[in-house]
Amino acid sequence: MEIVVLQAEILEQSVANRFEKRGAFRVSNPVLSVEIDGARFSTENWSLDGLLLNGVPEHVKLDTPVEGIIGPVGSPEMCRFGGRIVRLDESKMTTAIELDEKSADVAALLPLWVLKYGAR
């Protein structure tokens, strides 16, 4: 009897980030709109250090810098952010972005957005 082993395609890829945050406190409300290279995504959840997007942007690679615009869904309040791709999960269709230290505006606005839009 011949045993055939099929190698499964790797559906989740990740790299080390500054701090392991998978178990960290995350916020899901308000949902944030994230625009990267003209494509829009919503957040599954987020923290002051990162974002988990619903979807996988085209042409992004693991451990590469990414820039975009972020703000609460339905709000005119938006700001620029920078970070890097730390996880791509094609089976769950999610992308994790670690925000960089240069995104001080985002870190200042996120708690305000929770207070202002989180109760919707």
Secondary structure, DSSP 4 states (H G I P E B T S, - for coil): -----PPPPP-EEE---SS--TTS--B-SSPEEEEETTEEEEEEEE-SSEEEEES--TT--TT-EEEEEEEETT-S--EEEEEEEEEEETTTTEEEEEEPTT-HHHHHHHHHHHHHHTT-
